Amino acid sequence: MRIAARVPGLAAAVSNLGEPAAPTPPSGGLSHSPEEITRPLPGGAILARGLVQRVILASPRGYCAGVERAVDTVERALELYGEPVYVRKQIVHNSHVVRELSERGAVFVDSVEDVPEGATLVFSAHGVAPSVRGASEARGLRTIDATCPLVTKVHTQARRYADAGYAIVLIGHAGHEEVEGTTGEAPQAIVLVESVADAEALEPPQAERLAYITQTTLSVDETHAIVDVLRRRFPHIEGPEKEDICYATSNRQWAVKELLGEVELLLVIGSLNSSNSNRLVEVAEATGVPAHLIDDAEAIDDSWFDGVEVVGVTSGASAPERLVQEVCDWFRRRGVPDVAEHGSVYEDVVFKLPPELRRSKRPAAA
């Protein structure tokens, strides 16, 4: 199946994207002549520049179960232990989420060494290398692991392959925190491959056995292309039973693909350092549909919509839904009344909070 994903020991992702999307009612928007596009409307609204008549929202979009768990982890830690609670790196890659948690008492740091001895430290959803855990223990920190369970699964695969004597190809992006954490599980055994060209140029490993694993937030199509090259060049290469790209990343890319035939431009709501958000932009651009990655409605440039009648909107897995609604309101204020969902998809995935937080009362010694 291209959408539903099942992970051993974890809840299943349920989606109806495999079914045809429900038709959206005919547009009730306005068609504007050039001289009308800047005319104020009653109530202070203004007409959108260009000919935008309709906005269609991709489904699913926004928060995934791993992001929800990570954000809840920081909020719960603040309730239990009081502020400050330190977080190594950004808990998720979204500037709004990080700013809001900072205002509530979270302190984001780049290194374990930036955390006072004995303080509370949360590991981000992207995971950490064993060396980071060791450094935290040496400083006597109370650690809470908010690593997404799907990332933890990849870490486990890396350790198992390395322990069995495999050379490991990690498909991912250099510098991404998830890649750094996974590589740290078996640094002597792992080689990073970022592209088809890298896969073509990969030197045959010294080990007798070869396996591949992947970052969870990659382009589905690009990853398949890289794996195809690896399998052609190394026919005996092994891989995970289920692809490592997470259900939410896959679902959001498929949702965009199904939307692209109906829109002329796509807005992707997400921060610049969000891997899965950037992949959504690439999915659109690969089919010739212009796309823009925006942090929020304030980043919209109405010159993008010259000659555009239908705009698609989606959001990355770390972007709160309120940012989507603010973008919808941006269009409504500019005279675009037709804002509709592209079908309706339900993802039934829930991850439990870390065990340290599964309690209801604040510790007396906090």
C-alpha positions as CSV (number, residue, x, y, z in Angstrom):
1,M,0.0,0.0,0.0
2,R,1.2,3.4,-0.7
3,I,-0.3,5.3,2.2
4,A,-1.2,3.1,5.2
5,A,1.9,2.1,7.2
6,R,2.3,-0.5,9.9
7,V,5.3,-0.6,12.2
8,P,5.9,-3.7,14.4
9,G,4.9,-2.9,17.9
10,L,3.5,0.5,17.0
11,A,0.0,1.8,16.1
12,A,-1.0,1.5,12.5
13,A,-1.5,4.5,10.3
14,V,-4.9,4.6,8.7
15,S,-5.6,6.6,5.6
16,N,-8.1,6.7,2.8
17,L,-5.8,8.4,0.3
18,G,-5.9,5.2,-1.7
19,E,-9.5,6.1,-2.6
20,P,-10.5,8.7,-5.1
21,A,-10.7,12.1,-3.5
22,A,-14.2,13.5,-3.0
23,P,-15.1,16.1,-5.7
24,T,-15.0,19.7,-4.5
25,P,-18.0,21.8,-5.2
26,P,-17.7,24.3,-8.1
27,S,-15.9,27.5,-7.3
28,G,-17.9,30.3,-6.0
29,G,-15.0,32.7,-6.1
30,L,-14.8,35.9,-8.1
31,S,-13.0,36.5,-11.4
32,H,-11.3,39.9,-11.3
33,S,-10.3,42.2,-14.1
34,P,-6.9,43.9,-13.8
35,E,-8.3,47.2,-12.7
36,E,-10.3,45.5,-9.9
37,I,-7.5,43.6,-8.3
38,T,-6.6,46.3,-5.7
39,R,-10.2,47.5,-5.0
40,P,-11.1,47.5,-1.3
41,L,-14.1,45.3,-0.3
42,P,-16.6,46.0,2.4
43,G,-15.3,45.4,5.9
44,G,-11.7,46.4,5.0
45,A,-10.9,43.3,2.9
46,I,-9.1,43.6,-0.4
47,L,-9.2,41.5,-3.5
48,A,-6.3,39.1,-4.0
49,R,-3.8,40.2,-6.6
50,G,-4.2,38.1,-9.8
51,L,-7.3,35.9,-10.4
52,V,-7.3,33.6,-7.3
53,Q,-10.7,32.1,-7.0
54,R,-10.1,29.0,-5.0
55,V,-7.8,27.5,-2.3
56,I,-7.7,23.8,-1.8
57,L,-6.2,22.2,1.3
58,A,-4.2,18.9,1.1
59,S,-5.3,16.1,3.5
60,P,-3.5,14.8,5.5
61,R,-1.2,17.7,6.5
62,G,0.5,19.1,9.6
63,Y,1.4,17.4,12.8
64,C,2.3,13.7,12.9
65,A,2.2,11.5,15.9
66,G,6.0,11.8,16.6
67,V,5.8,15.6,16.6
68,E,2.7,15.6,18.8
69,R,4.5,13.4,21.2
70,A,7.7,15.5,21.2
71,V,5.8,18.8,21.9
72,D,3.7,17.1,24.5
73,T,6.8,15.8,26.2
74,V,8.3,19.3,26.7
75,E,5.0,20.7,27.9
76,R,4.5,17.8,30.3
77,A,8.1,18.1,31.6
78,L,7.5,21.8,32.4
79,E,4.4,20.8,34.3
80,L,6.2,18.1,36.3
81,Y,9.6,19.7,36.9
82,G,9.0,23.4,36.5
83,E,11.1,25.7,34.4
84,P,13.6,25.8,33.0
85,V,13.5,22.5,31.1
86,Y,16.4,22.3,28.7
87,V,16.0,20.8,25.2
88,R,18.9,19.7,23.0
89,K,18.5,21.3,19.5
90,Q,15.0,22.2,18.3
91,I,12.4,19.8,19.7
92,V,10.9,19.7,16.2
93,H,11.9,21.8,13.1
94,N,9.4,24.6,13.4
95,S,10.2,28.1,14.5
96,H,6.7,28.8,15.9
97,V,6.7,25.7,18.1
98,V,10.2,26.5,19.4
99,R,9.3,30.1,20.2
100,E,6.1,29.2,22.0
101,L,7.8,26.6,24.1
102,S,10.6,29.0,24.9
103,E,8.0,31.5,26.2
104,R,6.7,28.7,28.5
105,G,10.1,28.1,30.0
106,A,11.9,25.7,27.7
107,V,15.6,26.5,27.0
108,F,17.0,25.2,23.7
109,V,20.7,24.5,23.6
110,D,23.1,23.1,21.0
111,S,25.2,21.0,23.3
112,V,24.9,18.9,26.5
113,E,27.7,21.1,27.8
114,D,25.4,24.1,27.7
115,V,23.1,22.4,30.3
116,P,23.8,23.0,34.1
117,E,24.7,19.8,35.9
118,G,21.7,18.0,37.4
119,A,19.2,19.9,35.2
120,T,16.4,18.3,33.2
121,L,17.2,17.7,29.5
122,V,14.9,16.6,26.7
123,F,16.3,14.9,23.6
124,S,14.5,16.1,20.4
125,A,12.3,14.1,18.1
126,H,15.2,13.6,15.7
127,G,17.1,11.4,18.1
128,V,20.7,11.5,19.4
129,A,23.9,9.5,19.2
130,P,24.9,7.3,22.1
131,S,27.8,9.7,22.8
132,V,25.2,12.4,23.6
133,R,23.5,10.1,26.1
134,G,26.9,9.3,27.7
135,A,27.8,13.0,28.0
136,S,24.4,13.7,29.6
137,E,24.9,10.9,32.1
138,A,28.4,12.2,33.0
139,R,26.8,15.6,33.8
140,G,24.2,14.0,36.0
141,L,21.3,15.3,33.9
142,R,17.8,14.0,34.2
143,T,17.1,13.1,30.6
144,I,13.8,12.6,28.9
145,D,13.9,11.0,25.4
146,A,11.4,12.5,23.0
147,T,12.9,10.7,20.0
148,C,10.2,9.7,17.5
149,P,9.6,5.9,17.8
150,L,10.0,5.6,14.0
151,V,13.5,7.2,14.3
152,T,14.3,4.8,17.2
153,K,13.4,1.9,14.9
154,V,16.1,3.1,12.4
155,H,18.7,3.4,15.2
156,T,17.9,-0.2,16.2
157,Q,18.3,-1.4,12.7
158,A,21.7,0.3,12.5
159,R,22.9,-1.4,15.7
160,R,21.7,-4.8,14.6
161,Y,23.3,-4.6,11.2
162,A,26.6,-3.4,12.6
163,D,26.6,-6.1,15.3
164,A,26.1,-8.7,12.6
165,G,29.1,-7.4,10.6
166,Y,27.3,-5.5,7.8
167,A,28.5,-2.4,6.1
168,I,25.6,0.0,6.2
169,V,24.5,2.5,3.6
170,L,22.5,5.3,5.2
171,I,20.3,7.2,2.7
172,G,19.8,10.7,4.0
173,H,21.0,14.3,4.1
174,A,24.3,15.3,5.6
175,G,24.0,17.5,8.6
176,H,20.5,16.6,9.5
177,E,20.2,15.8,13.2
178,E,18.5,12.5,12.5
179,V,21.4,11.4,10.3
180,E,23.9,12.4,12.9
181,G,22.1,10.4,15.6
182,T,21.8,7.3,13.4
183,T,25.4,7.5,12.2
184,G,26.5,7.7,15.9
185,E,25.1,4.2,16.5
186,A,27.7,2.6,14.3
187,P,30.1,5.3,12.9
188,Q,32.7,2.8,11.7
189,A,30.1,0.8,9.7
190,I,28.0,3.5,8.1
191,V,28.5,5.4,4.9
192,L,26.1,8.2,3.9
193,V,24.5,8.3,0.4
194,E,22.5,11.5,-0.4
195,S,21.7,11.0,-4.1
196,V,21.5,8.7,-7.1
197,A,24.9,10.0,-8.1
198,D,26.3,9.1,-4.7
199,A,24.8,5.6,-5.1
200,E,26.4,5.2,-8.5
201,A,29.8,6.3,-7.2
202,L,29.7,4.2,-4.0
203,E,32.9,2.1,-3.7
204,P,32.2,-1.6,-3.0
205,P,32.5,-2.0,0.8
206,Q,35.1,-4.2,2.5
207,A,32.5,-6.1,4.4
208,E,31.0,-9.3,2.9
209,R,27.5,-8.2,3.7
210,L,25.8,-4.9,2.9
211,A,22.6,-3.3,4.1
212,Y,20.8,0.0,3.7
213,I,18.6,2.1,6.0
214,T,17.1,5.5,5.5
215,Q,16.3,8.8,7.1
216,T,12.6,8.9,7.9
217,T,11.8,12.3,6.2
218,L,13.0,11.8,2.7
219,S,11.4,12.0,-0.7
220,V,9.6,8.7,-1.4
221,D,10.4,8.9,-5.2
222,E,14.0,9.9,-4.8
223,T,14.6,7.2,-2.1
224,H,13.2,4.5,-4.4
225,A,15.5,5.7,-7.2
226,I,18.5,5.5,-4.9
227,V,17.5,2.0,-3.6
228,D,17.1,0.9,-7.2
229,V,20.6,1.9,-8.0
230,L,22.0,0.2,-4.9
231,R,20.1,-3.1,-5.7
232,R,21.4,-3.0,-9.3
233,R,25.0,-2.5,-8.3
234,F,24.9,-4.7,-5.2
235,P,22.2,-7.4,-5.9
236,H,22.7,-9.0,-2.4
237,I,22.1,-5.8,-0.5
238,E,19.6,-6.1,2.4
239,G,17.1,-3.6,3.6
240,P,14.4,-3.2,6.2
241,E,11.2,-5.2,5.7
242,K,9.2,-1.9,5.7
243,E,10.8,1.2,4.3
244,D,12.0,3.6,6.9
245,I,10.3,6.7,5.5
246,C,7.6,7.4,8.1
247,Y,3.9,7.1,7.4
248,A,3.4,10.9,7.8
249,T,6.1,11.8,5.3
250,S,4.7,9.4,2.8
251,N,1.1,10.4,3.3
252,R,1.8,14.1,2.9
253,Q,3.7,13.5,-0.3
254,W,0.9,11.4,-1.8
255,A,-1.6,14.0,-0.7
256,V,0.3,16.7,-2.6
257,K,0.6,14.5,-5.7
258,E,-3.2,14.0,-5.7
259,L,-3.7,17.8,-5.3
260,L,-1.4,18.9,-8.0
261,G,-3.7,18.2,-10.9
262,E,-6.1,20.7,-9.6
263,V,-3.9,23.6,-8.6
264,E,-1.6,26.0,-10.3
265,L,0.6,26.9,-7.4
266,L,1.3,25.2,-4.0
267,L,2.1,26.8,-0.6
268,V,3.9,24.6,1.9
269,I,3.7,25.8,5.5
270,G,6.9,24.8,7.3
271,S,10.2,26.1,8.5
272,L,13.3,26.2,6.2
273,N,15.1,23.5,8.2
274,S,12.2,21.1,8.0
275,S,13.2,18.2,5.8
276,N,9.8,16.8,5.2
277,S,8.4,20.3,4.3
278,N,11.2,20.8,1.8
279,R,10.3,17.5,0.2
280,L,6.7,18.6,-0.3
281,V,8.0,21.6,-2.3
282,E,10.2,19.3,-4.4
283,V,7.2,17.0,-5.1
284,A,5.3,19.9,-6.6
285,E,8.2,21.3,-8.5
286,A,9.0,17.9,-10.0
287,T,5.7,18.0,-11.8
288,G,6.1,21.6,-13.0
289,V,3.8,23.2,-10.3
290,P,5.5,26.3,-8.7
291,A,5.7,25.9,-4.9
292,H,6.8,28.2,-2.0
293,L,7.9,27.2,1.5
294,I,6.6,29.7,4.0
295,D,6.8,29.9,7.8
296,D,3.4,31.5,8.1
297,A,0.9,33.8,6.4
298,E,3.2,36.8,6.9
299,A,5.7,35.3,4.4
300,I,3.2,35.2,1.5
301,D,4.0,37.5,-1.4
302,D,0.8,38.3,-3.4
303,S,2.8,38.8,-6.6
304,W,3.1,34.9,-6.7
305,F,-0.5,34.8,-7.7
306,D,-0.5,36.8,-10.9
307,G,-2.6,34.8,-13.3
308,V,-3.2,32.0,-10.8
309,E,-6.8,30.9,-10.2
310,V,-6.4,27.9,-7.9
311,V,-3.9,27.6,-5.0
312,G,-3.0,24.5,-3.1
313,V,-2.0,24.6,0.6
314,T,-0.3,22.0,2.7
315,S,1.9,21.9,5.8
316,G,4.8,19.8,6.9
317,A,4.6,17.3,9.8
318,S,6.0,19.8,12.3
319,A,3.7,22.7,11.4
320,P,0.7,23.5,13.7
321,E,-2.7,23.5,12.1
322,R,-3.4,27.1,13.3
323,L,-0.7,28.3,10.8
324,V,-2.8,26.7,8.0
325,Q,-5.9,28.4,9.2
326,E,-4.1,31.8,9.3
327,V,-3.1,31.3,5.6
328,C,-6.7,30.5,4.8
329,D,-7.8,33.7,6.6
330,W,-5.2,35.6,4.6
331,F,-6.9,34.5,1.4
332,R,-10.4,35.2,2.8
333,R,-9.5,38.7,3.7
334,R,-8.5,39.2,0.1
335,G,-11.8,38.2,-1.3
336,V,-11.3,34.4,-1.9
337,P,-14.4,32.8,-0.4
338,D,-13.9,29.3,-1.7
339,V,-11.5,27.5,0.6
340,A,-12.1,23.7,0.6
341,E,-10.5,20.5,1.8
342,H,-9.3,18.0,-0.9
343,G,-11.0,15.0,0.4
344,S,-10.7,13.9,4.1
345,V,-8.0,11.6,5.5
346,Y,-7.8,10.3,9.0
347,E,-4.5,9.2,10.5
348,D,-5.0,7.0,13.6
349,V,-1.5,7.0,15.1
350,V,-0.7,7.7,18.7
351,F,2.6,7.3,20.5
352,K,2.8,7.2,24.3
353,L,4.8,9.8,26.2
354,P,8.2,8.8,27.5
355,P,7.9,6.6,30.6
356,E,9.5,9.3,32.8
357,L,6.4,11.4,32.2
358,R,3.6,8.9,32.6
359,R,2.6,10.2,36.0
360,S,-0.1,12.6,37.1
361,K,1.5,14.5,40.0
362,R,4.4,16.9,40.2
363,P,7.3,15.4,42.1
364,A,7.7,16.8,45.6
365,A,11.4,17.5,45.1
366,A,11.0,19.3,41.8
